[in-house]
Structure formats: C-alpha cells, structure tokens
Amino acid sequence: MALNGGLRSASKFLTSSSQSLIHKSGNRGFHSTGVKRMGGGHGHDEPYYLHAKHMYNLDRMKNQKLTMSLGVLTAFSIGVFVPIYAVIFQQKKTASG
C-alpha cells in the first residue's frame, strides 16, 4: 500500500511539473513575426514577371544557329582552357622558386 501511495504522489508530481514546464516554455520573450509579403512598387504584385512570357522563346531567336553555336563553343572553351592555364601557371610558379 505504501508503494502505491508513493507511486501516486510521484506521478502527480511529475504531471504537475511537466505541465508547469510546458506552460513556462510557452511564455518566452521571443516570438515569431508574420511572413513578410513582397508588395509595394517592386513589380512583384503580379503572379509572374512582365517579361517572362516571351523570355525563353529560343525557337524564335534571331540567328539562332550562330548564337547557340557561339555560346556552346564559348562555354566549352572556358571549361577547357581555364584548367589548362591554371596547371601551366602552377607549374611555372613552382619551377621558378
């Protein structure tokens, strides 16, 4: 019997202390603010940007073959020549020391 009374008082103590902890944790000084809405005169009030409707019409681009070929060639050249230049530069720097 004494064991049951001890368990009851311990369980009451634990439930009251856990409720007080929950209650105390809800009353902190910090609070979150609401979500900021992008508005005003920034042009984001509309669902899409004004230029997005015709922005990526690559099939209607003037001189498409020339422009795309030059773009791909430029990107490939940068991807090849920059690492080669970096290796040559490092080797020259190491050899001169």
JOLINLIN-V953644 format. One line per field, one symbol per residue. ss: DSSP state (@ for helix, = for strand, . for the rest). psi: psi as a letter, one per 40 degrees, with the letter a starting at -180 (. if undefined). A space follows every 50 residues. Layout:
ss->???
psi->???
//
This chain:
ss->.@@@@@@@@@@@@@@@@@@@@@@@@......................... .@@@...@@@...@@@@@@@@@@@@@@@@@@@@@@@@@@@@@@@@@.
psi->dddddddddddddddddddddddddefidiiiiihhhhaafeeedidiid eedfdfgdeeihfdddddddddddddddddddddddddddddddde.
//
